[in-house]
C-alpha cells in the first residue's frame, strides 16, 4: 500500500509540474506576440513601423486603414493568415515599405490576407508599395513616382519580406495629376523577397508593376483591372511563373502584359529581361488590342502562353526588342484562340513593319497556359475569388 501511495504521489508531482510548465510556456507565447505600436487600435490603423520594431497584427480583428502605414528601414510588419485590412481614406490609405523595411503578409489557401476598400469600388484607395535595394536602370538615386520613396541599389538579393496568398482589391486611386497607385508596386525589389499566390482585383490602374529589381513571381492573378494587368519596366530581371489575367467584360484598350526596358532610354542597363512561363491572357471583349506589348528596348522570353479575345497576341516594338526576339525562339509553345487576328507582329522604332523570321515563335494547340488553358487554374480557385 505504501509503495502504491508513493507512486500516486510521484504522478501528482509530475502532473503538477507539467501544468505549471504548460502555463508558463503559454504565457511566454503570449508575450512574444504582444500588441505594439500601430497594431494597438485596429479601428484606426495607420502610422509607422519604426527601426527595430516588429508589429504583428491579430487575424481575428479587422484593421481599418484610416491613413497610411509606412514600414521604415529596419522595421517589420507581420500580417498573419486571415487578416483583413479595409481602407477608408481614399488616396491617404496605402501601405508603403521603404528600403530596408520588411512586410510579411503570409496567408494560406484557406485564409488569405485581404486588402480592400470599405466601398469595394475600383480605385477607392491606394495600394501596396514596396521599395527595395536591387538594381534598376534609371540611375543610382531614384524616387518612386508613387510617394517619392527611395529605391534601387546594388543588392540583387535584397529581401523586403514575404507576400503569399494575398488579395489586393479596389486599389488604384489617383494621388496626383495623371498618376495613380497600382494594386501592387515593386520598386527595385530583390530576389530574396517572396511574392507568390497574389490576386490583384478591380484596380483602377495596373494590377502589378515591377520597376526594375530582381524579384521572382509565381501564381499571379490579375483580373478586372482598368489598366494593364502585368507590367515591367526599368530593368526588371526576374521570372514570372503561372500568370492568369482577365480584362473587365467592358474593358477596352491597354494590355494584359506590357513590358518596357526604359521609356526614355531603351539602351539603359541592366536591360529588362524576364523569363515568363505558363500564362493565360483573356480579353474582356472580342477585338481588344494587344495581349502582350513589348517595347522600349525590353528583352523577354515566353513559354506556354494561351491568348484569347485579343486582336493581337504579341506586339514586338522598337529595334532592340525586335532584334532580341525575331528569329530567336523566344516565344515557345503558344496557343492563339480563333478570335486572335494577328498572332505575332513586329514593328521597328521608326514604326515600319518588320518581317518575322522563322523560329520567332512556335504554336502548340494543347498548351495549357496558367494550368487550365482558357479556364480558371486549379491553383487559383477559392483564395483569389476565382471559382
C-alpha angles and dihedrals in degrees: 000000000000091000091049091052090050091052092050092048091050091050091051091051092050092046092050091049091052092050091050091048091047093052091046091050091047090052090050090053092050090050092054092059097042112156110254140168119345092000092072096085113038090181090063105033110175142104137071138318100214133211110293093011124122113198116190121190126216114243092209092065134070112231115214108211099212093165139349130319116208123189105206128208107294094015127117128205114195118196112183128211115290097022115144123207116190119193120214107164105071113218090004091063113084142115117236125186110196126207109294093018122111135213119198107189103162118168129167134234089264098036112034123181109252132208117180142136125262091240094047090219127134115268097011098128140017117260141223118307124186123187119194141175101247123121122282130176099233098085137277097286113055136164121192118249083228110070095338093259119162118253142162133054141142103294106104091177095049114151120217094169135263135301117186130160094003128155119202113187138176095011128140106086117166114252099174138004110311092346124111137173118254122222091252122006119190113192114188092332116175133233096253089065110098117223116169139134095025125160121200109191134181099346119166089223134026119333095223132353133187118206101196119301133113103259118143121219135200137177099016122174117192114174138159095008117151097221128030121331100216125013139175134182144149099051107316109179109182145099130265118196126181106012121178119184133173129178125224114273090249096035121133136182128003123076143269091229123018120183128186135167100204123334095212099033115028090183095057117129142262086045118220104254114158127170110227122192138173103019134169117188118186122185120218096229134014111267101034115152124245125000093190122019117185117183149127092066101306122154121208143162124212133193132178101009127171119195126185136165096016125114092220127033106194120008108191112193138175126039099264092049093047092048092051096049108028109100093349102106092242092141110061132178100000126173118202116192119228090258091064107098101187115031100188128359132177129205130182124232089261091055100253122136115257120211112240116238124221115270092034089119141347129212128227118190094200096049109138100198111195090006110286103048105229093356131083110280118245093234090061100047116120107354094059094047091252113127 
